[in-house]
Amino acid sequence: MKRLIIVYHTMTGAAQQLATAAHSAASDEAGCSAELVTAAAADVEHVLSADGYLFVTPENLATMAGRMKDFFDRIYYGALDKVNGRPYAAIIAAGTDGEGAARQIQRIATGLRLKEIAPPTIVLNGAQTPEQILAPKYVPEVDLGRARELGAAIAAGLASGVF
């Protein structure tokens, strides 16, 4: 059975809702197990034992969240040249842009020699003021649906051997 890990970090709930939606759909796919792991708890063994990856993070100050960057810092050299060609995708929860975090993940994944299987999914919430940015988030169903579709697609691709 193939194994997908979904590594996420959240501060205000949006990224967790998206990761949970993707995990729910991926878990329904036969032939692929899916594990949801926080960036703080994920380690190199999680990465090495998985066949594919979904990274879910908020964008903070035009970059991925620090805890997600910490995850990549901790696993990078232990995974380098051991995960070549494995598929990945990313979901970014952002206020108004999301491109900075997406580029960062793409650069790290390129260094790890991972294979991007879908363009980054960027979910915008429009938060602009400090109060809006720090407030708990509610992700609309349409965006949760996009996360579910991506989770299901990665799991199905892994299970069928497409990736």
MIVEXGU-73906 format. One line per field, with one value per residue (C-alpha): residue in one letter; x, y, z. Coordinates in steps of 0.001 Angstrom, whole numbers, plus 500000, padded with zeros to 6 digits. Layout:
BEGIN
code = (A | ...) .
X = (X | ...) .
Y = (Y | ...) .
Z = (Z | ...) .
// end
This chain:
BEGIN
code = (M | K | R | L | I | I | V | Y | H | T | M | T | G | A | A | Q | Q | L | A | T | A | A | H | S | A | A | S | D | E | A | G | C | S | A | E | L | V | T | A | A | A | A | D | V | E | H | V | L | S | A | D | G | Y | L | F | V | T | P | E | N | L | A | T | M | A | G | R | M | K | D | F | F | D | R | I | Y | Y | G | A | L | D | K | V | N | G | R | P | Y | A | A | I | I | A | A | G | T | D | G | E | G | A | A | R | Q | I | Q | R | I | A | T | G | L | R | L | K | E | I | A | P | P | T | I | V | L | N | G | A | Q | T | P | E | Q | I | L | A | P | K | Y | V | P | E | V | D | L | G | R | A | R | E | L | G | A | A | I | A | A | G | L | A | S | G | V | F) .
X = (500000 | 501270 | 501592 | 500794 | 501745 | 500102 | 502354 | 500742 | 501071 | 498305 | 498032 | 494444 | 492858 | 492682 | 495606 | 494379 | 490901 | 492447 | 494817 | 491977 | 489788 | 492598 | 493297 | 489638 | 489454 | 492845 | 491854 | 488895 | 491152 | 491788 | 495416 | 496798 | 497019 | 497084 | 498584 | 498027 | 501073 | 501792 | 504990 | 506191 | 505750 | 506910 | 510446 | 512734 | 511347 | 507867 | 509337 | 511433 | 508574 | 506097 | 505569 | 504109 | 503601 | 501122 | 502458 | 499890 | 500942 | 499779 | 501697 | 503148 | 504901 | 505142 | 506805 | 505745 | 505099 | 508213 | 507145 | 506847 | 510288 | 511572 | 510153 | 512035 | 515205 | 515009 | 514371 | 516276 | 519687 | 518329 | 516005 | 518348 | 518926 | 516575 | 513229 | 514149 | 511189 | 508495 | 505373 | 504265 | 501772 | 501180 | 498262 | 498824 | 496364 | 497017 | 495535 | 495903 | 498781 | 500344 | 502935 | 505929 | 505185 | 504451 | 507804 | 509647 | 508126 | 508815 | 512486 | 512917 | 511095 | 513332 | 516369 | 514947 | 514303 | 510604 | 508187 | 505467 | 502248 | 499962 | 500459 | 500191 | 496625 | 496374 | 493361 | 492899 | 490947 | 491469 | 492698 | 494482 | 494357 | 496190 | 492824 | 491705 | 495049 | 495122 | 491437 | 490370 | 489565 | 486655 | 487470 | 484542 | 483246 | 484426 | 488026 | 487670 | 486409 | 489579 | 491655 | 489611 | 490079 | 493826 | 494076 | 492019 | 494019 | 497390 | 496166 | 494618 | 497759 | 499923 | 497624 | 497431 | 501140 | 500695 | 503212) .
Y = (500000 | 503470 | 506146 | 509857 | 512263 | 515624 | 517974 | 521186 | 524134 | 526461 | 529621 | 530681 | 527448 | 527868 | 525600 | 522953 | 522968 | 522582 | 519812 | 517971 | 518202 | 516833 | 514071 | 513059 | 512630 | 510930 | 508464 | 507333 | 506148 | 502396 | 501377 | 504460 | 505325 | 508979 | 510462 | 513981 | 515304 | 518735 | 520376 | 520430 | 516648 | 515589 | 514297 | 512764 | 509268 | 510470 | 511809 | 508755 | 506333 | 508186 | 507730 | 511215 | 514514 | 517330 | 520431 | 522841 | 526155 | 529684 | 532459 | 534809 | 538001 | 536762 | 533465 | 530064 | 529885 | 529615 | 526266 | 524829 | 526204 | 524598 | 521263 | 521545 | 522612 | 519551 | 516971 | 518369 | 516739 | 513472 | 513199 | 514569 | 512017 | 509560 | 510907 | 511782 | 511769 | 511363 | 513432 | 516434 | 519265 | 522301 | 524261 | 527812 | 529691 | 533389 | 536814 | 538306 | 536663 | 533323 | 533322 | 533862 | 530778 | 528759 | 529722 | 528830 | 525367 | 524846 | 525776 | 523436 | 520630 | 521175 | 520829 | 517588 | 516506 | 516002 | 516029 | 518704 | 517040 | 520086 | 523831 | 525234 | 525611 | 529091 | 529882 | 533585 | 534923 | 538653 | 539454 | 542821 | 544348 | 542932 | 541993 | 540158 | 538419 | 537144 | 536163 | 532515 | 531639 | 529850 | 528286 | 528348 | 525015 | 525753 | 525963 | 522902 | 521136 | 522116 | 520649 | 517442 | 517124 | 517530 | 515035 | 512469 | 513009 | 512503 | 509380 | 507928 | 508663 | 506982 | 503960 | 503455 | 503941 | 507084 | 508891) .
Z = (500000 | 499104 | 501792 | 501594 | 504351 | 504710 | 506664 | 507841 | 510165 | 511214 | 513280 | 512747 | 511542 | 507758 | 506899 | 509331 | 507762 | 504301 | 505434 | 507165 | 504064 | 501871 | 504396 | 504541 | 500771 | 500510 | 503231 | 501109 | 498268 | 498198 | 497972 | 499710 | 503367 | 504357 | 507492 | 508769 | 510666 | 512092 | 510915 | 514528 | 514880 | 511407 | 511100 | 508525 | 509203 | 508195 | 504970 | 504149 | 504801 | 502552 | 498831 | 498314 | 500095 | 500514 | 502259 | 503704 | 505244 | 505838 | 504158 | 506751 | 505675 | 502066 | 503051 | 504333 | 508073 | 510206 | 511652 | 508132 | 507262 | 510471 | 509274 | 505986 | 507799 | 510058 | 507320 | 504351 | 504638 | 506009 | 502994 | 500326 | 497546 | 499281 | 498007 | 494423 | 492053 | 494694 | 494030 | 496025 | 495976 | 498176 | 499556 | 500767 | 502996 | 502417 | 502897 | 499439 | 497567 | 498545 | 495755 | 498060 | 500137 | 497014 | 495475 | 498677 | 498800 | 495098 | 495569 | 498537 | 496718 | 493682 | 495923 | 497319 | 493723 | 494372 | 491444 | 491527 | 490374 | 490518 | 490689 | 494212 | 495425 | 496915 | 499089 | 499756 | 502714 | 502086 | 505612 | 505641 | 509114 | 512142 | 513658 | 510505 | 510085 | 513678 | 513823 | 513567 | 509954 | 508341 | 504960 | 502505 | 501221 | 497666 | 498900 | 501116 | 497987 | 496144 | 498989 | 498932 | 495167 | 495503 | 498371 | 496457 | 493256 | 494959 | 496770 | 493602 | 491609 | 494216 | 494496 | 490729 | 490133 | 488033 | 490264) .
// end
